[in-house]
């Protein structure tokens, strides 16, 4: 079953950069931003990741952990993270378990061809594991600021 606003998010475990396994249960007590993006090292995904990187201290001040998720391999993630100086972890979802949980696989079109791809989306989960806000079909400019404002407001609530 896909996630819904104001409902608990099912616990999950997923491999991440730095040889870690990330689980929602291990993050209890912290707010969590999970953003899904189509592909490592592409222009929009790089710009989006840089935005989160550049605001990471503000997210941490709001008791919020940030994770990027795509279907790329951990090796690809490690390279992308190192090249861009990301100080947050990237989760590899090759099996699409998280993509299905958050319902981000959508039919897309490129040059007239249809394919199933990741819909750029972001989710804000509160410190009790409840989904509080979602952004789907995200446009990169201004997005990180909107997520940060929501995380700061939720942290004060």
MOQUINOR-V998515 format. One record per helix or strand. SS is the DSSP state (H for helix, E for strand). FROM is the first residue (numbers start at 0). LEN is the number of residues. If there is no record, write none. Layout:
SS FROM LEN
SS FROM LEN
This chain:
E 7 1
E 12 4
H 16 3
E 19 4
H 24 3
E 30 6
H 42 12
H 55 6
E 63 7
H 73 11
E 88 4
H 96 5
E 104 6
E 112 6
E 120 5
E 129 6
H 142 14
